[in-house]
Structure formats: C-alpha cells, structure tokens
Amino acid sequence: MYRSGAVMAWNVFRFCTALRGLGSIMILLVMGVVGVTYYAIVLTNYGPSLASSGGLLDAFIAFLVLVIFHCLLVMLLWCYFSVVFTDPGSVPPNWRPELDEERGEADPLTASEFGASPADSGNPRIRFCRKCNQLKPPRCHHCSVCGRCVLKMDHHCVWVVNCVGALNYKYFLLFLFYTFLETTVVTLSLLPQFIAFFSDGEIPGTPGTLATTFLAFVLNLAFALSVLGFLIMHISLVAGNTTTIEAYEKKTSPKWRYDLGRKRNFEQIKFLKILPPQTWTA
C-alpha cells in the first residue's frame, strides 16, 4: 500500500513537471496563432485592399477592419502578458489571522468550517499547508505545478504558464473577453475568403497565402467558440463570487458565504488589485 502511494506521488510529480514544460510551448503556440492571423488579415487580405486603387467602399471597409483588429490585438496581448507576469497572490510571510476578515466583523475565528488545523488546534477554522509548512488563509489553495499556495486560486492555466488567482484574475477575465472579440472579428473578416474557397470562381493569391487564410479562419473560429464557453462560465462564477475550484468543492447551500451580490462581486474583481492584503481572501 505504501509502495502504491509512493508511485502515485512520483507520477503526480512527473505530471506537474510536464505541465511546467508544456506552458512554454503553449506561449509559443499562442504567438504562432497570432502571427498566422496577423499575416492573413494585414499582409494577405486587408492590407493590400487598403493600398490598392479599388473602390472607396472597399478601402473604407479594409481600414475599419484593420483599426478594429489592431486595437483588439493590443488589448488581447496586454491582458495575456499581464496574466503571465502578474503574481496571482502569495501568502504573506508569517501570516496569522486575528479576526474574521471575510465577514468584516470583529469576532474571533472560532467557527469550524474548514476542518481542524494541526498547527493551531485551538482555532479549528484555520487551515495548514503541509507542503508549504505554513497557515493558509480561507479560499487559498496549494498549486502543485507552481509549488506554492495561491490566494483565491481559481486554477492553474497552462496557456499562461501561471496560476489564476486573486491578483491576476481580472486580467484573465479580460483576456477571455478580448480573445473572443478578436477571434470573432477575424472569423467574420475572413468568412468571404473562406466561402470563396468552395466557389467555382478564380481566387486571387498564391497557394501559400490561400492556405494561410484558410488556416487562420479555422483556428480563429475554433478559438471563438471555445473561448465563448469559458467566458460564459467565468462570468457566472464572478457573479456568484466563486472560483472554479470552489464550484467543484463547495457543498450545496442556500447561500454561499462569499456572495456579496452581483454588483459588489464584479466590483471586487475590478478593484482587487488595489485592496489591502487582509481583504484578498474575502
């Protein structure tokens, strides 16, 4: 029995190590999709249309598509790298709670909601991380990939090589939003060229540019549909002030204790970056 547990722990360690290496590949994949899309939109289709001596309407449409595309691309990349490089939130050194900060009251932490803590049996609500060897605030979870506890951890995302937690969740949500808008705009912009592939008329361009346009359309359509599902899911989680982990872990109850109402829940995500540390777990 002990041997099976050791083998399982070793396999999990190898899996977490593989996820760390996979993250770097995923960043390159994202940059590759962006590069293919940029080539198809700017250099192959709408850039030449803007520079050609065609009709005024065609030039205006090309200009409008290029402006919207570049604006959304800048916002998408800014949000993406903000998620990648922003610390999701770590437990402060020697952290010890004194008051019930989630409820905003001055009552001592004596309720038994999170199980007994081997480090502080007199305060059964406080949890203890055996891997980090430190106390854990409420809504804090240990990430085996990052190797540390993360405040208000939502999940570890291999696409951004980082955890999504208290301090970068806002950027992650905006990343999903701008990705959906960008991929939708690209899909609609390349739809006429995609339809032309199956028509009997002659299509201008080299086989390489046609293949790039076809690939960009398929990739952006797939991303638009998949990201839409994630965006709807995370908006519903924010509306209830729930993380992905909590959605699977919490018990069915008439009232989720962290639900402050939709307006305040969204305001919390918006202003969480500038809130003092003692409110990050709320």
Buried (B, 14 or more C-beta within 10 A) or exposed (E): EEEEEEEEEEEEEEEBEEBBEBBEEBBEEBEEBBEBBBBBBBEBBBBBBBEEEEEEEEBEBBEEBBEBBEBBBEBBBBBBBBBBEBEBBBBEEEBEBEEBBBEEEEEEBEEEEBEBBEBBEEBBBBBBBEEBEBBBBBBBBBBBBBEBBBBBBBBBBBBBBBBBBBBBBBBBBBBBBBBBBBBBBBBBBBEEBBEBEEEEEEEEBEEEBBEBBBBBBEBBBEBBEEBBEBBEEBEEBBBBBBBBBBBEEEEEEEEBEBEBEEEEBBEBBEEBBEEEBBBBBB
